């Protein structure tokens, strides 16, 4: 929840306070103390990277065919 809140604030162009950064860091430190949770988060991160790579592979031919949305 903390991470999603901070990401949403960034996307909205809102400032993130030092207190929010410290709270997020404390939460990460607490979570890292639990081996199973840390392993789950690492697996989630690897899965996210895999999905991003697959998305690039899938979108490349479409971008070559139609161009990027920005153009």
C-alpha positions as CSV (number, residue, x, y, z in Angstrom):
1,X,0.0,0.0,0.0
2,X,2.8,2.4,0.9
3,X,4.6,1.7,-2.4
4,X,1.4,2.2,-4.5
5,X,0.6,5.4,-2.6
6,X,4.1,6.8,-3.3
7,X,3.9,5.8,-7.0
8,X,0.5,7.4,-7.4
9,X,1.8,10.6,-5.9
10,X,4.7,10.6,-8.3
11,X,2.5,10.0,-11.3
12,X,0.3,12.9,-10.1
13,X,3.3,15.2,-9.8
14,X,2.9,15.5,-6.0
15,X,5.8,15.9,-3.7
16,X,6.8,12.9,-1.5
17,X,7.6,14.0,2.1
18,X,10.7,12.9,3.9
19,X,8.4,11.2,6.5
20,X,6.8,9.1,3.7
21,X,10.2,8.1,2.5
22,X,11.3,7.1,6.0
23,X,8.1,5.1,6.5
24,X,8.7,3.2,3.3
25,X,12.3,2.5,4.2
26,X,11.2,1.2,7.7
27,X,8.6,-1.0,6.0
28,X,11.1,-2.5,3.6
29,X,13.6,-3.2,6.5
30,X,10.8,-4.9,8.4
31,X,9.8,-7.0,5.4
32,X,13.3,-8.0,4.7
33,X,13.6,-9.6,8.1
34,X,11.1,-12.3,7.0
35,X,12.8,-14.7,4.6
36,X,9.6,-16.0,3.0
37,X,8.3,-12.5,2.3
38,X,11.6,-11.4,0.9
39,X,11.7,-14.5,-1.4
40,X,8.1,-13.7,-2.5
41,X,9.0,-10.1,-3.3
42,X,12.1,-11.2,-5.3
43,X,10.0,-13.6,-7.3
44,X,7.4,-10.9,-7.9
45,X,10.1,-8.6,-9.2
46,X,11.6,-11.2,-11.5
47,X,8.1,-11.9,-12.8
48,X,7.5,-8.2,-13.4
49,X,10.7,-8.0,-15.4
50,X,9.8,-11.0,-17.4
51,X,6.4,-9.6,-18.3
52,X,8.0,-6.3,-19.2
53,X,10.4,-8.1,-21.5
54,X,7.6,-10.1,-23.1
55,X,5.6,-6.9,-23.6
56,X,8.6,-5.3,-25.5
57,X,8.9,-8.4,-27.7
58,X,5.2,-8.4,-28.5
59,X,5.0,-4.7,-29.1
60,X,8.1,-4.3,-31.3
61,X,6.5,-5.7,-34.5
62,X,3.4,-3.6,-33.9
63,X,5.5,-0.4,-33.4
64,X,7.4,-1.2,-36.5
65,X,4.2,-1.6,-38.4
66,X,2.2,1.2,-37.0
67,X,4.8,3.4,-35.3
68,X,4.8,4.4,-31.7
69,X,1.8,6.1,-30.1
70,X,3.7,9.3,-29.7
71,X,4.3,9.7,-33.5
